[in-house]
């Protein structure tokens, strides 16, 4: 059994092999995803993903894709991580690296029916699709710019994302309205 102290040190030891010297841009791709998460996804959707989620994805990606060519460039490293990210959000499962029966996506959504969890993961999949399509353009359009307007849609994927957001917002409004109507006491007698 691994002691608590050594369990905390293991990720540091595992990440020490992620430099460009050992064949790749893993660490840079992780940094880029963390930046995108912080600047784009968290302000718009809340903390769907944490730094810990992204680090865990990197650890799993290194196990699943040990091939050197998957990590040689920033573009290939990012594509490898995005591919795993999209797979995990589609399945709704990100196993903890050390405690494999523990799903890290369940950690953030212990309460409720799971409706918001599924919605959050669906939105994240759409964002991942858009980022995977053209990372440079995605970053230039999605990362907030000071004193600059964001240009309009640049692809079918962004149009799809905007449509998805609108439909989900409508569904949430309908659900809230329905719940609100049910909760109002004595409304049935007002119209009589």
N, C-alpha and C positions, 0 to 999 in steps of 0.2 A: 504494500500500500504506500502511496505517495503522501508524504507529510504536507501540511498546509504551506509551510515556507518554501519547500521545493516546488510545489505546484505553482506558486506565484513566479518563481524564477524560470520555469520551463518555457513560457512564451518568449521571454527575453533571449534564451539560448536558441530557440527555434528561429527567431527573427534575425539573429546575428548572421545567419547564412543567407540573408536576402539582399546582399549588396551586389553591385554591378560586377565586382571582382569574381563572384561565384557564378556568373553567367546570367545576368538579367537585370531587369528594371522592376522587380517585384515591389520593392520598397517605394519607389517613385510612383508606381501605379496605385499602391495603397494610399499614399499621400494625396494623390489626385482625387481618388474616390472620396476620401475623408473631406477634402476641400469642397467638392461638389455637394456632398451630403450637407455640410455645414452652411454653405452659401445658398444653395438652391432648394434642397429637399426639406431640411428642418424648418426654415422660415415659412414654407408653404404648407407642409403637411404635419409638422411636429416631429418628434423623435421616433420615427419608424425604425430607423437604423441608428445604432450607436457605434462608436469607435470599436467597441468590443466585437460587435457583429462583423464589422469589416475585417478586423484582424483575424477572426475565426475563419472567415471566408478565404483569406489568404493562406492560412495554414492548410485548410482542406484543398484548396486549388493546387498547392505544391505537392500534395500527396496524389491527387487525382491526375494532375498533369506534370509529371516530372521531366518531360522532354525539354531540353535546353532551348529549342527554337520557340517555345511558347512564351519564354521570358526574355528573349534577346533584346527586344525594343520596348519602348514605352507603349506603343500602339498594340503590340501583340500581348504584352502583359495586361494592359487594360482590357483588351478583348477577352482574355482568359478569365479575368476576375468578373467581368460583366456577364459572361456566359454562365458562370456558377451562380452569380447573384440572381439572374433571371430564373435559372432552374430552381433555386431555393425558394424564391417568392412564389413561383407557380405551384410548387409542391406545398408551400406553407410550412416548410420545415428547414431549419438550420441546426443540425446536431452540434452540441457542445463538442469541442475537440477532445477533451479529456473524459467527459462523462457523456458518452455517446447516446444514451437513452434520453437525455435531456434536450428538448427542443428550445433553442434560444428565442424563437419567435413567440412561444407561449409565455415566456417570462414577462413580457411587456403587456400582455392582455389576459390577465388571470380572471378578471371580472367580466360579466356581461355575456351576451349571446355569441360573441365572436363576429358580429356583423361588421364592426368597425375594423377589426383585424383583417378580415378578408378584403374589405374596401381599401385599406391602407396598402396591403400587399399588391392588389391589382393596380393601383396608381403607381406604385414603385416599379412594377413590371413595365408599365407604359413609359415611365421616365427612363428606365434602363434600355428599352427598345430605341428610344429617341437618341440617347447618348451613344449607343452602339452603332447607330446608322452613320453618324458623323460627329465624332467627339469634339473636334476643333470648333465646328459651327455651333454645336450644342453649348459649349462653354462660352463662346463669344456672345450667344444670344441669351443664355439663361443666367449667367453670373451677373448679379446686380452691378450696374455701372452708375457712377455718380454723375448727376446732371445730364443723363442721356436717356432717351426713350428706347425701349426694346423694340426692335423691328417685328413685323408680323410673322405669320407662320412660314416656316422654311421647308416643310416636308409634309407628306401624308401622315407620318407618325405624329407630328405635333398637332395636326388637325384632329387626328384620332384621339390624342390625349385630351385636347380641349373638349371634344364631344363627349368623351368618357366622363370628364369632370362635371360637365353640365348635366348629364343624365343622372349622375350620382347625387349631385346637389339637389336636383328636382326630387329624387327618391327620398333623400333625407328630409326635405321640406315637407313632403307629403306624409312621411312617417311622423314627423314632429307634430304636424297639424292634426293628424289622426289621434296621436297620443294626447294632445292638448284637448281636443274635443271630448275624449273619453274621460278626462280628469275633471272637467268643469261640472261642479255639482249643481243640480237643479235646472239645467238648461232646457230639459225636455218640457218643463212647465211654462217657460217664458213665452213660447210660441203658441200655446194652447188658447 
